[in-house]
Amino acid sequence: MNKQRVPYRFHGVDLWRCITCGRWYSDVHYYKNKRYKNGLQSQCKMCHSNTVYVSSDWDNRQRLNREWMARTGYNRSRRGTIETICRYKTNNAVASGKLLKPKVCSQCGSRDRTIQAHHLDYSDPFDIVWLCTVCHGKEHRKRRPTGTDPRSPRYPDGDQ
């Protein structure tokens, strides 16, 4: 059974009943929603904001996120690696202004792509080549050992 909300007409103005508080309001007191036939939310704006406030329990959300991260081992494998520490040092230097990030790729000269830091040696976090996303990907694919490209066939020789 599909219930359709029916407005109450008062002095030529359509009034809609809020499903939460039960009060009657004109359409300006409801958020728009294209999914409903009348194009309005079923809760008035005040009830909607109260519902959002009550349901946004930040402590619980943070606790659930920590539990999920512990359960899945999310980001544990890369934490503390030399690459991660080098990236943190570079990002902090750029944020503090000690290291200037150019707006141009050092290989192709592109200005319309995001510029990323490429480390030639992770032991020196400030020995950086600034590359666009395309050139950075090409550089990493050049340095990858042969046969380890995830897009290549799994068994190139036919041996299984």
C-alpha positions in Angstrom: 0.0 0.0 0.0 1.5 3.3 -1.1 0.6 6.2 1.2 0.6 9.6 -0.4 0.7 12.7 1.7 -2.2 15.0 1.1 -1.8 18.8 1.8 -4.2 20.8 3.9 -5.3 23.9 2.1 -5.6 27.0 4.3 -6.3 30.4 2.8 -5.0 29.3 -0.6 -1.7 27.9 0.9 -0.9 24.2 0.9 0.2 23.0 4.4 2.0 19.7 4.9 2.1 17.7 8.1 5.5 16.8 9.5 5.7 13.1 10.2 7.9 13.6 13.3 6.3 16.5 15.2 2.9 16.4 13.6 2.7 20.2 13.0 1.4 21.7 9.7 3.8 23.9 7.7 4.0 25.4 4.2 6.5 24.0 1.7 9.2 26.6 2.6 9.6 24.7 6.0 10.6 21.5 4.2 13.8 20.5 2.3 13.3 19.6 -1.3 13.5 16.0 -2.3 12.8 14.8 -5.9 12.1 11.2 -4.8 8.8 12.2 -3.2 5.8 12.9 -5.4 5.2 16.3 -3.8 9.0 17.1 -4.1 9.4 17.7 -0.3 11.0 15.8 2.6 8.6 14.2 5.0 10.2 15.9 8.0 10.2 19.7 8.6 13.6 21.4 8.6 13.7 21.7 12.4 12.9 18.0 13.0 15.4 17.0 10.3 18.2 19.1 11.9 17.4 17.5 15.3 17.5 14.0 13.8 20.9 14.7 12.1 22.3 16.1 15.3 21.2 13.1 17.4 22.4 10.6 14.9 25.9 12.2 14.5 27.5 10.6 17.6 31.1 11.3 16.8 32.5 9.3 19.7 30.7 6.2 18.5 31.7 6.8 14.9 35.3 7.1 15.9 35.2 4.0 18.0 33.6 2.0 15.2 36.2 3.3 12.8 39.1 2.2 15.1 37.5 -1.2 15.6 37.2 -1.6 11.8 40.8 -0.5 11.3 42.1 -3.0 13.9 39.9 -5.8 12.5 41.0 -5.4 8.9 44.6 -4.3 9.5 44.0 -1.2 7.5 47.2 0.8 6.8 49.2 -1.3 9.3 51.5 -2.8 6.6 52.8 0.5 5.4 53.1 2.4 8.7 56.6 3.2 9.6 58.2 2.1 6.3 61.0 4.3 5.0 58.8 5.4 2.1 56.0 6.5 4.4 58.4 8.4 6.7 60.0 10.1 3.7 56.6 11.1 2.3 55.6 12.6 5.7 58.8 14.6 5.9 58.3 15.9 2.4 54.7 16.9 3.0 55.6 18.6 6.2 58.4 20.6 4.5 56.0 21.7 1.8 53.3 22.7 4.3 55.7 24.7 6.4 57.2 26.5 3.4 60.7 25.0 3.7 60.3 23.2 0.4 58.7 24.9 -2.6 56.4 22.8 -4.8 56.6 24.0 -8.5 53.5 24.3 -10.6 55.2 22.7 -13.7 56.2 19.1 -14.3 60.0 18.8 -14.6 59.8 16.2 -17.4 57.0 17.3 -19.8 56.3 20.9 -18.6 52.6 20.3 -18.0 50.8 22.9 -15.9 47.3 21.4 -16.0 48.0 18.2 -14.0 48.6 17.6 -10.3 52.3 17.8 -9.5 53.7 15.0 -7.3 57.1 14.5 -5.5 59.1 11.6 -6.9 61.9 10.3 -4.6 64.9 8.9 -6.3 66.4 7.8 -3.0 64.2 7.4 0.1 67.1 7.9 2.5 67.2 11.6 1.5 63.6 12.9 1.7 64.5 16.2 0.0 66.2 14.7 -3.1 63.0 15.1 -5.2 62.0 15.3 -8.8 58.6 17.0 -9.3 56.5 15.2 -11.8 52.9 15.3 -13.0 50.7 12.3 -12.4 51.3 10.8 -15.8 55.1 11.2 -15.8 55.2 9.9 -12.2 53.4 6.7 -13.2 55.7 6.2 -16.1 58.7 6.7 -13.9 57.5 4.1 -11.4 56.7 1.6 -14.3 60.3 2.1 -15.6 61.8 1.1 -12.3 59.6 -1.9 -11.7 61.3 -5.3 -12.4 60.2 -7.0 -15.5 57.3 -9.4 -15.1 55.8 -7.6 -12.1 53.5 -5.3 -14.0 50.0 -6.1 -12.6 48.6 -5.5 -16.1 50.8 -8.1 -17.8 49.7 -11.7 -18.2 50.4 -13.8 -15.0 52.4 -16.5 -16.7 54.2 -14.9 -19.7 56.0 -18.2 -20.7 52.9 -20.3 -20.5 54.2 -22.2 -17.5 51.7 -22.7 -14.7 
